[in-house]
Amino acid sequence: MGTRTVTEKNKIPIEVDLILADAKQAAEMLSISPSHLYSLANMGLIGPQPIALARSKRYIVSELRAWADAGCPRREVWEEIKENASGQKTRFDRPKRQVKRKTGDFSPKHGISLVKKTDNRSMMI
């Protein structure tokens, strides 16, 4: 796994190296089922984390291969290995952006006030 045969109408099929793999392809590369991949990832036993690509998640194939070559260490060990190898954090290691939510009586989806204040009393709308 790691290559895909691409055929177009009236053309010769060619082999294309995969750069990103979905969970099914990543599981196939690791010789496990996709559900087992999800459970191992949730337990922190799969080192590489998928990246978000639009509304889907994809694994970087080269990182999966490097992780397997390193002996499939746990995620926290894998992160240390990557950090020590590069000397700096990669762009995939950045902490996730914290979304600051407004406190109060606001609908988080639309920002519409749900409480109408009149004469120091509150009424639900």
N, C-alpha and C positions, 0 to 999 in steps of 0.2 A: 504494500500500500504506500501511498505517497505520490503516486502518479495517477493520472486519469486519462483514458483514451477519449479523444474528442473526434467526432466524425460530423462532417457537414455533407449535405446532399451533393452527390457527384464528386466528392473529394476523397483523397486518401486519408485514412485515420492516422492521427498523430498522438504521441504520448506527451502529456503536459505535466510538469512537476507541480504539485500542490503547494501553495504557500500557507493557506489557512484551511482548517478542517473543521467541520461541524462535529457535534458530539458523536454522531454515528460513525463518521469516518475516523475520528480520534480513537474511539473504542475499538474499531476494527484494527487500527494500527497497533493497539496495545493488546490485541487478542482477548478482549473482554466484551461484555454486552454494554449497550448504552446505559441501561439502568444501573449496572455495577459501576460504571464510570461516574455517574451522578452521585451514587452513595459514597464512593471513595473520595470524590472531590468535596462533598459536604463534611466528611470526617477529617479533611486536611491531609489525606494520603497521596493525592495527586499534586505534584509540585507545581507544574505550570497552570496558571489561571487563564481562563478564556478572556478574550477581549470583546468588548461590545462593538458590533458592526451593524449599524442601523438598529433593528429590533431583534437581532439574533446575536448569538455568541459564537465565536470561533476560536479554536486553538491554533497557535502558531506552530506549524509542523516542525520547523527547525528546533524550536524550544522543546517540543515533545521528544525529538530524537536525542537532543543533548541531555535531557532529564533521564531518559532510558539508559544512555551511555554512562551516566553518573551513578547508576545503580538504583534508580527510582527512589530517591530520598523523600521524606515528608516535606510538606510545603515550607515550613519555617527553615529547615535545613537547606532546601533548594534556594530559597530567597537569599540566604547567607552566601551560598556558593556563587550565585549570580552576582551579588554585590561585591564579593572579594575578587571575582574574575575580572569584572569591569572597572573596579576601583571607584565606581560611582553608581548611583541608582539609575536604572534605565527609565525610559518614559512610561513603562508599564508598571513601575513600582511606586508611582506617585500615590499618595493617599487620596482617597476619593474625596471629591469636593463636598464640603458640608453645606447643606442648604439651610439657611437661616429662615425659620418660619416666624411669622408675626404671631405674637401672643395676643389673645383677646378673642372676641367673638366674631371671627371672620371665617367665611367659607374658604377652605384652602384651595379649592378649585377655581373659584371665580373672584375672590376677594370682596365679596358682597357682605355687608354687615347683616348679621342675623338678629341683632338686638337693636331696638329703637329706644333711645333714651329721651324721656320727656319729663321735665320738672323733677330731676333727680330720682326718677323711678324708671325701671326698665320694663319694657313690654316685648314679648316675643312677637315677631312679625309673622 
